[in-house]
Amino acid sequence: MSSSAAKGPATVPSMDPPRYENLRALYLNCTLKPSPETSNTEGLIDRSTAVMRAAGVHTQVIRPVDRDLAVGVQPDMTEHGAASDAWPDLYASVMAADILVLCGPIWLGDNSSVMKHVIERLYSNSAELNEAGQSAYYGRVGGCLITGNEDGLKHCAMNILYSLQHIGYAIPPAGRRQGWIGEAGPGPSYLDPDSGGPENDFTNRNTTFAAWNLMHLAALLKRAGGIPAYGNQRPAWNAGLPVRRAQPGAPQLTNTRAPTMSSPLSPHRRTATDRSLEEADRPDRPGPQPGKHLDLEHTSWLIKKSPASIRRPLRADRDAPTAWRGTAPAGGST
């Protein structure tokens, strides 16, 4: 093969674009401007949502600044002294979406205060579990979109995407490449006349690629029923089931069934949580057969038998996919 042929353009196969009518995407525009003020970020959001709508995706754009979101890291701050809190309703919209895109401006080289607030409230629900015992955010896809007129796009994107994956969202290739920044120094914003933003080929290409990759990955996860439920379930880990026993130094149980709650999870003592689950040893409990991996039925049963001290019912008016919530996200502080 000649060198010229080897360097020739790749052949682009002819194909019909996929359709994703069964997907929903939520864009949270973390602008500081309440509606109906013009938002430069929303100008770029419109380009991204146009790509998704053309593929059949149901899209919704919300400005959190328009909502009365209380400050805090609990799922409902009215249960912790706040006079009001619109987060539970907004969280229902988050959980109804297969795709979440956090969008916002750059201020002083960093994300807006509204963006930080939204990430904190997303984190407040991170202790919730789905029916398989995984983080409730598993099986969903996250991305970001940033606008500004100097610098900081990559810094802002890193913060947002780390936060999303930390709580359970999957991030597709080029998930952060929806963004536009103008020249250094004071200058026009994205929608200002002569900014060049809406015509910028680099921005338009990356925004389009990111939108399609968000849809592709969301569709893959939806078809697969989410992230496989093995090796990533908190109740199974807490109960000392096979995934935990595989850890170096973990106590090895002698029975061939999945371990019972009356078996020693520690060479020294069992906790009150372990003791509260001792009825799991009764013969009629669902459990894997000898030599089999932990199954979904057994894991769901463990979730339901978790002690009241680490779960509590969701409020009936919340559209959440799980029946219990931990009292607070692990490892956080106010």
N, C-alpha and C positions, 0 to 999 in steps of 0.2 A: 504494500500500500504506500502510495506517495505521501510525503510529509504534508503536502497541501490538502490531500484528502483527509488525513488524520486530524487536521486542524479545522476542518469545515464545520459549519453549524450543525448542531444536533437536529435530527428530524423530529418534529413535533407531531405526535399521533393525532389523528382526527377523532374526536369523540364528543358525545353530547355531555354537557355539564351535568353533574349529579344534582338531584333534587333532595331537599332536606325539609319537607313540610312538617315532619314530626319533631323538629327542634325548636326551642325557644331560647332567645338571647336577651339578656338584660344588660343595658349600659347604664352605669351610674356616673353621671357627669358631676364630678366633685369641684365644679367651679365655685367661686365665692359669690357669684352674681345670682340673686334670686330671679325666678321667672317674673316678667317676660324679658328681662334684659338680654341683650345680645351676648352670647357666649362663643368665643373663638374656638373653644374646645368642641362645642356642639357642631361647629362648622365641619370639623374633621370627623366627628361621630357620624354626621349625615352621609359622608362618603362610605364609611365602613358599613353602616346599616343598609345602604343601597345595595351593596354587594350581597349581603345576607338575604335581604328581601327578594332579590332577583332569583335566589336559589330556593325560595319558599320558606325561609326561616321566619318565625314570628318574632319581631323585635319590639322592645320597649325601652324608652329612655326616661330616666328619672333624675332630677336634681335633688340630692339629699339636703341641700341648703333650704329647700322649700318645706322640708319635714321637721317636725319638732323632735329631734333625736336627743335624748338625754345623754349626758357624759357619764361614762362608766364602762365596766367590762363584765356586766351581768346581762343575761338575756332580756330581762325586763326590769329597768331601773325603778319603776314604780313600786316594786317589791323591796326596794332598798332606799326609799326616802324621796325619790324624784316625784314631782307633782304630776308629770305626764311623760310619756315616752312613745314615740311613733315607731321605734325600731321593730317591735314584734310584727307590725304590718309590713314593713319593708323587708324584713327577714322572710316572710311568707313569699314575697315576690322573688327573692334570691333563690329560695329552695324550689320554686316552680320553674326555674330556668336551667337549661342544660349548659348554657354558656354565660359566664359573667365577665364583663369587660369593665375594669375600673379606669375611668378617664379623668383627666384634670390638667390644670395649668402648672407651670413652674413658677415658684416664687422664691427669690433669694437662692436659686440653685437647688431647690428641694420641692417636695410635694406640698400641696396646699394643706391648710389645717383641716379642711373638710375631708380630704383624702385620708389623713391620719385618723380622723374621727371614725370614718366608715370602716377602716381596717380594724380599729379597736372593737367596734361593735360586731364585725364578722368573727373576730376572735372570741368574743363573749359567748358564742354558741359552739365553740370548738370542742367542748366536752360531750356534745350530743352524739349519739351513735345511730347508725342505720340498722335495719333489721338483721344484718349480718354481723353486727358488732364492730363495724368499722366507723371511722369518722363520718358524720352525716354528710360532709362535703365530698366524699369519695364518689367517683363516677361522673363528676362535673369538670368542666374545662374553664380555665381562666386566662385572661389576657389583659393588656393595658393599652391605653392610648394617651399620648402626652402632647401638649402644645406649649410653646413659649417663644420668647424672642431673644434669647441669648444662649445659655448653656444649661446642662443638667439633665438632659433627656435620658441618658443611659443610667445615671445615678437614680433618678426617680423610678425608672422601669425596674432596676434591680431590686429596689426596696419593695415595690408592689408585687412583683412576681415571686420574690422569696416569701413574702407574707402569704400569698395565695397557696403556694405549694406546701407551706408549713402547716396550714390547716386542712389540707387534703385535696386541693384542686390539682388537676393535671395541666401542664403547660405545654402547648404544642411548639414545634419549630417556628421560629420567627414570631413567637407570641408577643414580643415586646416591640415589634418594628412598626407599630402604628404611631407615628409622631412627626412633628414639624417644629423646627426652631429657626428663627430668623438670624440675621447677622449679629455679631457681638455688639453690645452697646444699645442705647435706646433706638427703637425702630418700630416699624409696623408689626402688628400682630397678624395672625393667620388670615382673618377675614378683612383686614384693612386694604384699601385700594393700593395697588402696586406692590403688595407684599410678595406676590409670586407663590404664595402658599397653595391655593387650590390648583395651580397649574404645575406644581413641582412634580416632575416625573418620578424622582426617587421616592418621595413621600407617597405618591399615588400607587406606585408599584408595591411598596412594602405594606401599605395599608390593605391593598387587595390580597397580597399573599397571606398576611396575618389573618384576615377575615376568613379566607378559604381554609387555612390550616385549623383554625378554631372549629369550623364546621366539620371538617373531615374527622378530627380527633373526637369531637363530641358524638358524631354518628357511630364511630367505631366502638366507643365505650357504651353507647346506648344499645347497640346490637349485641354486645358481649354481656350485657347485664351489669356493667360497672367493672370495677377492679376485682379480680378473683379474690374470694374470701378465704384465704388461708395464709397464715403467717403474719397477719396484720389486724387481728381482732383483740381488742383490749380485754374482754371477758375471758377469752381463752388464755391469754397471758397471765392475768390475775389468778386464774384457777390452776395454773401450773400444768396446763395441757401440753400435748406433744411439742408444739413449737417452742415452749419454754424449756422443756426437759432436754431439748437438743443443745442448749447453751452449755459451754464448758463450765464445770463446777456445779451445775444444777443438780439438786437431789434426784436420784433415779428411783422411780417407784417400781415395785415388783410385779404388780398386776398387769395383765395383758390388755385389759379394757382401758378405755380412757380413764384417767385418775378420778377417784371420787373425792368429794369434799372432806371426807373423814380421813383421807390419807394425808400424811404429813407433808405440807408444802415447804416446810423449813425443818432442818435437822434439830432445831431448838424449840420452836413453839408455833402454834397456829394463831392467827389474829382473830379478832371478833368477827371480821368479815368472813373468814373461813368457817367459823363455828356456825354462823347464821345460815350457811349453805349446806349443813350436814345432811339435810334431808335429800340432797342430790344422790345419796348412796342407796336410796330405796330401790327395790327391784324394778318397779314399773317406770322409772325415769327413762326418757329417750337417751340413747348413747350409742357411739360407734361400736361396731363389732370388733373383736380382736384382730389386730393387724391392719385395721382400716384407719384412714385419716379422720380427723375431726370433721363432722358434717354440719351442714347449716342448721338442721333441726336441733342438734344438741347445743350448738352455740346460741341459737335463739332462746332455747330453754334456760341456758345459763343467764342470759340477759334478764329474762323475766324473774329469775330467782335471786337476782342481785339484791343485797340488803337495802332497806329504805334509806339508810344513811348515805348511800352514794347514788340514789336516783330519786326522782320525784316526778309526778305526772305533769305532762304539758297542759297548758290551759286549753280548754276545748275550742277557743276561738282562734287558735293558731294553726296555720296550715303547715305542719311539720311532719316529716316522714317517720319519726320514731316515737315510741311511747314513753320514753324516759329520758331524763337529762341529768347529767352530773351537776353538782351544786355550783361548781366554778371551774373555769379552764385551769389546767395544770400549768404550773411554772410561770404564772403571770403575777403582776402586781399593778396597783393603780398608780 
